[in-house]
Structure formats: structure tokens, C-alpha cells
Amino acid sequence: MVEPQALAFSRQEQFPALPRVRRDLVSVEQKQGDTIHYVIKDPLTFRYFKIAREEMFVLSLLDGRTSPEEISLSYLEEFGVKASGETIGRFVQRLGEAGLLDGHQAGRPAYGVAFGSDGRKTSLFHKLTMVRIKAFNPDQLFNFMIKPLGFFFNRYFIAVASLSIIVAAAALAWQWGRLGSEMDALLYLHYTPAFVSISLFVVVLHEFAHGLTCKYFGGQVTEIGFLLIYFNPALYCNVSDAWLFEKRSNRLWVVFAGGFFEAFILSLAAIIWSIAPPASLYSTICLIVIAVSGVKTLFNLNPFIKLDGYYFLSDYLEIPNLRGKSFSFVKSQIFGRLRGEDVNTKNFTPREQIVYWSYAALALPFTTALILLMVWKLGNSLISKYGDAGLLILAVILLILLGDVLVGAATRTYKLVRGT
């Protein structure tokens, strides 16, 4: 730490000023128990960063005139601990790499938490199993829709929808045998157009529910598009602005809204189906809605796939990038111990350690099983069409998709064996 008398030197000669933080950034203070942190939004790239109170203090002093040493002194006065000018400089450099300073363009997320990315290098396979294609900006459309649809956000609608879901569950359980036999009757190709069109309609309602709820609580919704997740097509609505909501309950409602509204649609379809004549047009349409929404709901609620269930869990635990952080933490702990290193866990609270170990222990077997199932289905299809050549094609595809993962694993194993 620089002694106070060092301030007698000229700033131009001894203490060059640090760059200024961008004035268009949006920041919100949030509390988690006794801990205060800040969420920063970059309105140009629509990226979000989570930083601690101490880091926000440094950020607030970046006015283009203050030197690292002056910030160090202010930091000592505020928190009673030392932060060297060199440490301040490295922090500011990473802010610049993230594009948060005047005159700096954003690179990869370089500091704090850039939501949606944990900063790790991802494999080609991972990129292909989570492909997003932006379609349009729905913000103006949602601005137009939110007022006339305001009744969907009052307690009376929530109570009616919840009651409808309970009644529908009872009706489906009561007529389970009929449901199964009529579902079997839908397994014909001529029902494919109906399944596709109804699926698209239900998915649009689901994503609009997310977006409109985010808009209702004051957020921006700037992106709707197509999603290819584990080679299955879907739609998505980017509601990352919910990270700026001070109340965690509002953030959770944004994530919960899509599944809740889809469950309400399913319940209406189930009630109509239960009283409609079998094999009628109304009954068939409702039956398809039940089939589509039932499968989607089970898929969406899975916390090990980056859909509603995962983001709800992540928001509830207030740990962004839960999956990436869990795998990174467990990997560093396991490989560090195998190499005989003194593994440091001081940067993680006991709660975080329990969450990371628990999530990784459950998510890894599920992800492995899902990937093996995909490989098995692809292999069966290729071998049935091309015979032995199909096996070779499968091997080439896997080598292309997983090559960097396998090389990384082999490298880590080699270093581990060499170090023992």
C-alpha cells in the first residue's frame, strides 16, 4: 500500500489516471442475506455482470481523473484493508476487457459474472447442443400488449388458474385409462401437421408468458428466437433483464410464468377433453395439447438442462451459471487432490460448496446418460442405413464434435500421471 506522503508527486509523473467507467451502464444493488452485491447491465451488448460491494466501490471511483494509488487509499479508508495499486490496476484492466470502460470494446466476459457464460472455453459439441438464433426484438410488441393483458398478473387469475390445474389433474387421473387409449390412436402420420402447429402455438404462448412477465415487472425483452438444444428444436425468449430486479420473487416469477401459463392451457384442454365426445374435433385438439404440454412440462422442469427448471433453481439459489460453476469447482477439487495439491476452498462459502458438489453429482450422470442416448440413436440410424460404413461415419462425427474434449482430458490425465 502506498504511503500517504507519496501523493505529493505529480499525478502525470507518478500516478497516471485510470480510465473512466462508462456512464450508460445500469447498476442495481441486491442483497442476499447479509451480503450486498451489484448487478451491472451493459445496454449496448445486453450482458450482465455481478460484482461485490468492494468492487462496486472501486468502479464508482473511476472518473478518468483518479489514479490507482488514490483509489487504494480510499479503499483502505472505506474497508480498513489494503488493496495495492497493482491489484486495482488488474481489476480495471479486466473491466476494460469486458467493455465497461470508455474507449474499450467488449471482448469475452472477463470479470465477475457475465450471465449466460462462465468464461470457459466450450467444445464444438457443447456449442452444437445449445444453438441460439435470434428472430426479432419483441420489446415494442410487449409494450403494446402488456396493458390490455394486465388481468393475467393479478391474484384472482393466479387463483383461478391454480384451481383449474388442480381440477384438470383430478380429471386426468379419473379418466387415465381413456387417456392412454386415445393417445395411442394419435400415433399416425396424418396427425403430424396438427402436432406441429399446436406445438408451435403452445410454445409461443409459453415464451410470451416469460417475456410479458419480465415486461410487467419493468424489464426489457429484446430477443426472441429459435433454440436447438441437444438437437431438439425449440423457441426462447431472452429475459436476462430480470437480473436487475431487486426482489428475488419477481425474478422467480419471470422464470415460473412460462411453465405456469402452459400448465393453465393444459388444464383447460384437459377439462374440455374430459367432457367432450370421444374422437370429436374438440377432443382430438385438446388431446394433442395435453400430449404436447405434458411432455414439454417434464422437459422444462428438468434442472439439469438449461431450461426453466434450471434457471428457476439458479435464481432461487442466487448462483448464476450454476452448472458451469459446479462442474468447474468439482473438477478443480478432484484433480487438485489427485495431484497432491493443497486445494483452496476459502473463496467458497460452505453453502456454495454443498450446492456445487450436490448439483455436479446429480447433473453429471444425467448429462452422460442423455449424451449416450443421443449417440445410441444416431448410431442405430447410421448403421441401419449404411451398415459398417455407418459405424465409421459415427466415429468421425464423434471425433469432430468431441475431439477437443478428449484432447483436454488426455492432457490432464498425462499431467496427473507425470506428476505422481
C-alpha positions in Angstrom: 0.0 0.0 0.0 1.3 3.4 -1.0 2.1 5.7 2.0 0.0 9.0 2.1 3.0 11.2 1.5 3.5 9.7 -1.9 0.6 11.8 -3.0 2.9 14.7 -3.1 4.2 13.5 -6.5 2.6 14.8 -9.7 -0.1 12.5 -10.9 1.1 12.9 -14.5 4.6 11.8 -13.5 3.9 9.2 -10.8 0.2 8.3 -10.8 -1.4 8.2 -14.2 -5.2 8.4 -14.0 -7.3 5.3 -14.7 -9.9 5.3 -17.5 -13.5 6.4 -16.8 -16.3 3.9 -16.3 -19.0 4.1 -19.0 -21.8 6.4 -17.9 -24.5 4.4 -19.7 -24.1 1.3 -17.6 -27.1 0.3 -15.4 -26.4 -1.0 -11.9 -28.8 -2.3 -9.2 -27.9 -3.1 -5.6 -29.2 -6.5 -4.4 -29.0 -8.3 -1.0 -28.5 -12.0 -0.3 -28.8 -12.4 3.5 -26.2 -10.0 4.9 -24.2 -9.8 1.7 -24.6 -6.9 -0.7 -23.7 -7.3 -4.4 -24.4 -5.3 -7.6 -25.7 -6.4 -11.0 -24.4 -4.3 -13.9 -26.1 -4.2 -17.3 -24.3 -3.2 -20.5 -27.1 -1.6 -22.5 -25.1 -2.0 -25.8 -24.3 -5.7 -25.6 -27.1 -6.7 -23.2 -24.6 -8.5 -21.0 -25.0 -8.6 -17.2 -22.2 -8.7 -14.6 -22.4 -9.5 -10.9 -19.8 -7.8 -8.7 -19.2 -7.5 -4.9 -19.7 -4.3 -2.9 -16.0 -3.7 -2.7 -15.6 -3.9 -6.4 -18.5 -1.6 -6.9 -16.8 0.9 -4.7 -13.7 0.8 -6.9 -15.9 1.1 -10.0 -17.6 4.2 -8.7 -14.3 6.0 -8.3 -13.3 5.5 -12.0 -13.9 9.1 -13.2 -10.9 9.4 -15.5 -9.0 11.6 -13.1 -8.2 9.2 -10.2 -5.0 7.1 -10.0 -4.7 3.5 -8.7 -2.9 4.8 -5.6 -5.6 7.3 -4.8 -8.2 4.6 -5.1 -6.1 2.3 -2.9 -6.1 5.0 -0.1 -9.9 5.5 -0.5 -10.4 1.7 -0.3 -8.3 1.5 2.9 -10.3 4.3 4.5 -13.6 2.6 3.5 -12.9 -1.1 4.3 -9.9 -1.0 6.6 -7.9 -3.4 4.4 -5.2 -2.9 1.9 -5.6 -3.1 -1.9 -2.4 -2.3 -3.8 -2.4 -0.1 -6.8 -1.3 -3.1 -8.9 -4.4 -5.1 -7.7 -6.6 -2.1 -8.6 -4.9 -1.9 -12.0 -5.6 -5.5 -12.8 -9.2 -5.2 -11.8 -9.6 -2.1 -14.1 -7.9 -3.9 -16.9 -10.5 -6.7 -16.7 -13.3 -4.1 -16.6 -11.8 -2.8 -19.9 -11.7 -6.3 -21.4 -15.4 -6.6 -20.5 -16.1 -3.3 -22.4 -17.2 -1.4 -19.2 -14.8 1.5 -19.6 -14.8 4.4 -22.0 -12.9 3.6 -25.2 -12.9 -0.1 -24.6 -14.7 -2.6 -26.8 -16.2 -5.7 -25.1 -14.3 -8.9 -25.6 -15.2 -12.1 -23.8 -16.7 -11.8 -20.3 -13.6 -11.1 -18.4 -14.7 -10.2 -14.9 -17.3 -11.0 -12.4 -20.2 -13.0 -13.8 -21.4 -12.4 -17.3 -24.7 -14.2 -17.1 -25.1 -16.9 -19.8 -21.4 -17.6 -19.9 -19.0 -18.8 -17.3 -15.9 -17.7 -19.3 -14.7 -21.2 -20.0 -13.7 -22.5 -23.4 -16.5 -24.6 -24.8 -16.3 -27.6 -27.1 -17.8 -27.8 -30.5 -20.2 -30.5 -29.2 -21.4 -28.1 -26.5 -21.9 -25.3 -29.0 -23.9 -27.6 -31.3 -26.1 -28.9 -28.4 -27.1 -25.3 -27.5 -27.6 -23.2 -30.6 -29.5 -19.9 -30.4 -30.7 -17.9 -33.5 -32.2 -14.5 -32.8 -35.5 -13.9 -34.7 -36.7 -10.4 -33.7 -36.9 -7.8 -30.9 -40.3 -8.1 -29.2 -39.9 -5.2 -26.8 -42.3 -2.8 -28.6 -44.8 -5.6 -29.2 -44.8 -6.4 -25.4 -45.1 -2.7 -24.6 -48.3 -2.7 -26.7 -49.6 -6.0 -25.2 -48.9 -5.5 -21.5 -51.7 -3.1 -20.6 -54.6 -5.0 -22.1 -53.3 -8.2 -20.7 -52.8 -6.9 -17.2 -55.5 -9.1 -15.7 -53.2 -12.1 -16.2 -51.0 -10.6 -13.4 -53.5 -10.2 -10.6 -54.1 -12.6 -7.7 -57.5 -13.6 -9.0 -56.2 -15.0 -12.2 -53.5 -16.9 -10.4 -56.1 -18.4 -8.0 -58.4 -19.4 -10.9 -55.5 -20.8 -12.9 -54.3 -22.8 -9.9 -57.8 -24.2 -9.2 -58.1 -25.1 -12.9 -54.8 -27.0 -12.8 -55.9 -29.0 -9.7 -59.3 -29.8 -11.3 -57.6 -30.9 -14.5 -55.2 -33.2 -12.7 -58.1 -34.9 -10.9 -60.0 -35.3 -14.2 -57.0 -36.8 -16.0 -56.4 -39.2 -13.1 -60.1 -40.2 -13.1 -60.0 -40.9 -16.8 -56.5 -42.3 -17.1 -57.5 -45.4 -18.9 -59.4 -43.5 -21.6 -56.5 -41.0 -21.9 -54.0 -43.8 -22.6 -56.2 -45.5 -25.3 -56.9 -42.2 -27.1 -53.3 -41.2 -27.0 -52.4 -44.5 -28.8 -54.9 -43.5 -31.5 -52.9 -40.4 -32.3 -49.7 -42.3 -33.3 -50.3 -41.9 -37.0 -48.5 -39.8 -39.6 -51.6 -37.9 -40.7 -51.7 -36.2 -37.2 -48.2 -34.8 -37.7 -49.3 -31.3 -39.1 -51.7 -30.9 -36.1 -48.9 -31.8 -33.7 -46.5 -29.4 -35.3 -49.0 -26.4 -35.5 -50.3 -27.0 -31.9 -46.8 -27.4 -30.5 -45.7 -24.1 -32.1 -48.8 -22.3 -30.8 -48.2 -23.6 -27.2 -44.5 -22.8 -27.3 -45.2 -19.2 -28.5 -47.7 -18.8 -25.6 -45.1 -20.2 -23.2 -42.3 -17.8 -24.3 -44.6 -14.8 -24.4 -45.6 -15.5 -20.8 -41.9 -15.3 -19.8 -41.4 -12.1 -21.8 -44.6 -10.3 -20.7 -44.0 -11.1 -17.1 -40.5 -9.6 -17.4 -42.1 -6.6 -19.0 -44.7 -6.4 -16.3 -42.0 -6.0 -13.6 -40.2 -3.3 -15.6 -37.6 -5.2 -17.6 -36.7 -5.0 -21.3 -37.2 -8.0 -23.6 -35.0 -7.6 -26.6 -34.8 -11.0 -28.1 -36.9 -13.9 -29.2 -35.6 -16.7 -31.4 -35.0 -20.3 -32.2 -33.1 -22.7 -29.9 -31.6 -26.0 -30.8 -31.0 -27.8 -27.5 -29.5 -31.3 -27.7 -30.5 -31.3 -31.4 -34.2 -30.7 -30.4 -35.8 -27.5 -31.9 -37.4 -25.0 -29.5 -38.1 -21.3 -29.1 -36.6 -19.0 -26.5 -37.3 -15.5 -25.0 -34.3 -13.7 -23.5 -35.5 -12.3 -20.2 -32.0 -11.6 -18.8 -33.2 -8.2 -17.7 -34.8 -9.9 -14.8 -31.4 -10.0 -13.1 -31.9 -6.3 -12.5 -35.0 -6.8 -10.3 -34.3 -6.1 -6.7 -36.9 -8.6 -5.5 -35.9 -12.3 -5.9 -39.6 -13.2 -6.0 -40.0 -11.1 -9.2 -37.1 -12.9 -10.8 -38.6 -16.2 -9.9 -42.0 -15.3 -11.3 -40.4 -14.4 -14.7 -38.9 -17.9 -14.9 -42.0 -19.6 -13.5 -44.5 -17.8 -15.7 -44.0 -19.8 -18.9 -44.5 -23.2 -17.2 -47.4 -21.9 -15.1 -49.3 -20.5 -18.1 -48.6 -23.6 -20.2 -50.0 -25.7 -17.3 -53.1 -23.5 -17.3 -53.5 -24.0 -21.0 -53.1 -27.8 -20.5 -55.7 -27.7 -17.7 -58.3 -26.0 -19.9 -57.6 -28.6 -22.6 -57.9 -31.5 -20.1 -61.2 -30.2 -18.7 -62.7 -29.8 -22.2 -61.4 -33.2 -23.3 -62.9 -34.9 -20.2 -66.4 -33.7 -21.1 -66.1 -33.7 -25.0 -67.4 -36.6 -27.0 -64.6 -39.1 -27.8 -63.0 -38.8 -31.2 -64.6 -35.4 -31.8 -62.6 -32.5 -33.2 -62.5 -30.7 -29.9 -61.5 -33.8 -28.1 -58.7 -34.5 -30.6 -57.3 -31.0 -30.4 -57.4 -31.0 -26.6 -55.7 -34.4 -26.5 -52.8 -33.1 -28.7 -52.4 -30.1 -26.4 -52.3 -32.4 -23.4 -49.7 -34.6 -25.1 -47.5 -31.7 -26.2 -47.7 -29.7 -23.0 -47.3 -32.8 -20.8 -44.0 -33.8 -22.5 -42.8 -30.2 -22.6 -43.5 -29.6 -18.9 -41.5 -32.6 -17.9 -38.6 -31.5 -20.1 -38.8 -27.9 -19.0 -38.8 -28.7 -15.3 -35.6 -30.7 -15.5 -33.0 -28.7 -13.6 -30.1 -30.4 -15.4 -31.0 -28.9 -18.8 -30.7 -25.1 -19.3 -34.4 -24.6 -19.5 -37.0 -23.2 -17.0 -36.2 -25.7 -14.2 -32.5 -25.0 -14.3 -32.9 -21.2 -14.3 -35.5 -21.3 -11.5 -33.1 -23.3 -9.4 -30.2 -21.0 -10.3 -32.3 -17.9 -9.4 -33.7 -19.4 -6.3 -30.1 -20.3 -5.1 -28.9 -16.9 -6.4 -26.0 -18.6 -8.1 -25.8 -17.5 -11.8 -24.1 -20.0 -14.2 -24.8 -22.8 -11.6 -23.9 -25.6 -14.0 -20.6 -24.2 -15.1 -19.6 -23.2 -11.6 -20.5 -26.6 -10.2 -18.5 -28.5 -12.8 -15.5 -26.2 -12.6 -15.4 -26.3 -8.8 -15.7 -30.1 -8.6 -13.2 -30.6 -11.4 -10.6 -28.4 -9.6 -11.2 -30.1 -6.3 -10.8 -33.6 -7.7 -7.8 -33.0 -9.9 -6.2 -30.8 -7.3 -6.4 -33.6 -4.7 -5.2 -36.2 -7.2 -2.1 -34.1 -8.0 -1.5 -33.8 -4.3 -2.0 -30.0 -4.2 -3.3 -28.0 -1.3 -6.8 -27.3 -2.6 -8.1 -23.9 -1.5 -11.8 -23.6 -0.7 -11.6 -20.3 1.2 -13.1 -18.4 -1.8 -16.3 -20.5 -1.5 -18.8 -20.4 1.3 -19.9 -23.8 2.9 -23.3 -23.3 1.3 -21.7 -22.9 -2.2 -19.6 -26.0 -1.7 -22.6 -28.1 -0.8 -24.6 -26.8 -3.7 -21.7 -27.3 -6.2 -21.0 -30.9 -5.1 -24.7 -31.8 -5.0 -25.5 -30.3 -8.4 -22.5 -31.8 -10.1 -23.1 -35.3 -8.6 -26.7 -35.3 -9.9 -26.1 -33.4 -13.2 -23.1 -35.4 -14.5 -24.9 -38.8 -14.6 -27.9 -37.3 -16.2 -25.9 -35.4 -18.9 -23.8 -38.5 -19.5 -26.9 -40.7 -20.0 -28.5 -38.1 -22.3 -25.4 -37.9 -24.5 -25.1 -41.7 -24.6 -28.8 -41.9 -25.6 -28.2 -39.4 -28.4 -25.1 -41.3 -29.6 -27.0 -44.6 -29.5 -30.0 -43.2 -31.5 -27.6 -41.6 -34.1 -25.5 -44.8 -34.3 -28.6 -47.0 -34.9 -29.8 -44.7 -37.6 -26.5 -44.6 -39.4 -25.8 -48.3 -39.1 -29.3 -49.2 -40.3 -28.8 -47.1 -43.4 -25.1 -47.6 -44.2 -24.1 -50.8 -42.5 -20.5 -51.0 -41.3 -19.8 -47.7 -43.0 -22.3 -46.1 -40.7 -20.1 -47.0 -37.7 -17.1 -45.3 -39.3 -19.3 -42.2 -40.0 -20.4 -42.2 -36.4 -16.7 -42.4 -35.2 -15.8 -39.4 -37.4 -18.7 -37.3 -36.2 -17.8 -38.0 -32.6 -14.2 -37.2 -33.2 -15.1 -33.9 -34.8 -17.6 -33.0 -32.0 -15.7 -34.3 -29.0 -12.1 -34.0 -30.2 -11.1 -31.0 -28.1 -12.8 -32.5 -25.1 -10.9 -35.8 -25.5 -7.6 -34.0 -26.1 -8.2 -31.9 -22.9 -9.0 -35.0 -20.9 -5.9 -36.8 -22.2 -3.7 -33.8 -21.4 -5.0 -33.5 -17.9 -4.5 -37.3 -17.3 -1.0 -37.1 -18.7 -0.1 -34.2 -16.4 -1.6 -36.1 -13.5 0.3 -39.3 -14.2 3.5 -37.4 -14.8 3.2 -35.5 -11.6 2.7 -38.7 -9.5 
